């Protein structure tokens, strides 16, 4: 599942649309860090005080 999300983001060049996506600045930051640093969901969740499931949901939201 994790690689499917990343694949879709890169295949469709979704990173170019970051400014237009209807997400909070914090959520956009989380997506950008995930794509650049490649941390696990849990590592990113710990950094922001969120569950790994919430991190997964944010990435799926961005990839839609």
Phi and psi in degrees as a GROMACS rama.xvg file:
@    title "Ramachandran Plot"
@    xaxis  label "Phi"
@    yaxis  label "Psi"
@TYPE xy
-58.1253  -46.8806  UNK-2
-68.8936  -29.1106  UNK-3
-63.906  -40.2551  UNK-4
-65.3218  -48.2863  UNK-5
-61.8329  -44.554  UNK-6
-56.025  -47.8318  UNK-7
-62.5752  -42.5016  UNK-8
-60.6811  -45.4638  UNK-9
-75.287  -40.7109  UNK-10
-59.9949  -41.7323  UNK-11
-95.8724  9.49309  UNK-12
50.7734  40.2534  UNK-13
-66.4626  -23.7654  UNK-14
-59.4316  -28.3829  UNK-15
-64.9477  -20.8127  UNK-16
-99.8738  12.3798  UNK-17
-52.8343  -42.9059  UNK-18
-66.5169  -28.0756  UNK-19
-89.2943  -12.3361  UNK-20
-71.3915  138.063  UNK-21
-83.595  78.7283  UNK-22
-138.825  156.686  UNK-23
-69.0984  157.742  UNK-24
-56.1122  -38.0709  UNK-25
-63.665  -43.4773  UNK-26
-64.7106  -38.9668  UNK-27
-63.7509  -40.4698  UNK-28
-61.555  -41.6657  UNK-29
-60.7556  -45.1966  UNK-30
-62.1718  -44.9105  UNK-31
-62.732  -42.8691  UNK-32
-64.7251  -42.0145  UNK-33
-58.9106  -44.3783  UNK-34
-72.3331  -32.104  UNK-35
-88.3294  -39.9686  UNK-36
-98.5443  -17.493  UNK-37
56.0557  43.8277  UNK-38
-74.0464  167.083  UNK-39
-75.0541  163.885  UNK-40
-57.6692  -42.16  UNK-41
-64.6991  -43.687  UNK-42
-60.8046  -43.8257  UNK-43
-68.71  -40.0934  UNK-44
-61.9731  -42.0291  UNK-45
-62.293  -39.0668  UNK-46
-63.8952  -35.2156  UNK-47
-108.499  3.7308  UNK-48
71.2425  33.3467  UNK-49
-121.959  160.583  UNK-50
-77.2808  158.693  UNK-51
-63.8564  -30.422  UNK-52
-64.8217  -39.3594  UNK-53
-66.6414  -37.5542  UNK-54
-61.7286  -45.3493  UNK-55
-58.3765  -43.6326  UNK-56
-62.1474  -40.8485  UNK-57
-62.8169  -41.6692  UNK-58
-66.2847  -39.2399  UNK-59
-65.8739  -41.6995  UNK-60
-58.4699  -44.6367  UNK-61
-64.0975  -38.3602  UNK-62
-75.518  -10.271  UNK-63
